[in-house]
Amino acid sequence: MEKGRSVHPDCINASNPYHECVEYCFQRIAESNSRAEEDETNDSSKEPEERIVHPDCINASNPYHECSDHCFKRIADLKAQIERNESVVSVEEERANQVEQNDDNVDSESGQPHLTEKQKKLFELRLKMNEARKANQMAMVAEKKKMEAPTETRGISKQKWLDERKKKIGKLLDSNGLDMSKAYMLDTQEKAEAKYKKWEKDPAPHGWDVFNQKTLYNAHKKRTQNIQCDMEAYNKAKEEDPEFYREASSLQYGKMTKTPEENIDRMVKELQDRDAKRKSFSRRRKFHEEKDIDSINDRNEHFNKKIERAFGKYTLEIKNNLERGTALPD
C-alpha cells in the first residue's frame, strides 16, 4: 500500500492504485460482513429439505430428481391405460363365456339353436330374401354383360385391339420410359421371329388383282405342283406324232390324241379334291357365346349379319325396349 492512501483490504476497489476509501466504502464493507454472518447462522440452523418423489416414477432412483406436475400426469395416464386394458380383457372373457353358452344351447341333431315357431319362420324368410337378392344381382350382371356385348360379328376392330393392348403393356412401357411406337422392344425372340415370318408371307390377292395374269399363273403353278410328269411317255408321244404341236394350217385339226386312263383318273381326282377344298374353306370369324341366337340356319345367320352391319345401330334401342318390355303399351 502506498503512503498517504487509506484503503481498506476488504474493499472491492483495493487493487486500484489510485483508489482511496471514503465513508461509502466502509459502509458497504460493514453491510457485506453483517450479511455474511446472517447467512452462516441461517445455514447452521436450517434442516435439509426432503425430496418429493413418487414411488411409481421412472426417475425415482435418481437421488437428484424431484417429481413435478409432468411426472404425476404421466403416472396417472399409465394407470388409466392399465385399467382400460383390464376392462377389455374382461369384456373378451365375457364374450367367450357367452359363445360357450350359446354353443351349449344349440341342438346337436339339427345344428340350429332352439327357436320358437315364429322365430323359425322369420329365419326361413330371411334366408329366402338373401337368395332372392343374390339371384337379382346375378341377373343384373348377366343383363349388363349382355348389353355390353360387342355388336361387331366380324371380329375386334384394329382400334379396339390397339386400345386393349395399350392397357396391358402400358405399365411396362411407362416403367421403361417408352411410348407405344417402341412396343416391339418388349417382344421376345420367339415372338419377333413369328412376326417376321408373317411379314415375309406374300399377301393374298385383293380386288382386281385376283384376275390378272400373274395371279392366274401362280394359281396354275399351285395346282400343278403335285402332278408328276413322265418325260419318257412325253418324248415317245412326240416322236410318234410328227404334228404333235399343230399349227392352224394343219389338216389334223380337231383330231384327239390318245390319252392314258391313268392320266384321266388323276385329272378327275384333282378336280374332285379342288371342289372339296373349296366347299370346306371358310374364314375364321370370332364366335360370341353370349350372343342371342336369331337364325334358323347358316344361310339365315349370314343374312342377319349383313342386316346387322347396315341397320344394327338404328334398331338397337327398339330391340332393347322389346326385351325389357318397355316398348309394349300399358
Buried (B, 14 or more C-beta within 10 A) or exposed (E): EEEEEEBEEBBEEBEEEEBEBEEEBBEBBEEEEEEEEEEEEEEEEEEEEEEEBEEBBEEBEEEEBEBEEEBBEBBEEEEEEEEEEEEEEEEEEEEEEEEEEEEEEEEEEEEEEEEEEEEEEEEEEEEEEEEEEEEEEEEEEEEEEEEEEEEBBEEEEEEEEEEEEEEEBEEEBEEEEBEEEEBEEEEEEEEEEEEEEEEEEEEEBEEEEEEEEEBEEEEEEEEEEEEEEEEEEEEEBEEEBEEEEEEEEEEEEEEEEEEEEEEEEBEEEBEEEEEEEEEEEEEEEEEEEEEEEEEEEEEEEEEBBEEBEEEBEEEEEEEEEEEEEEEEEE
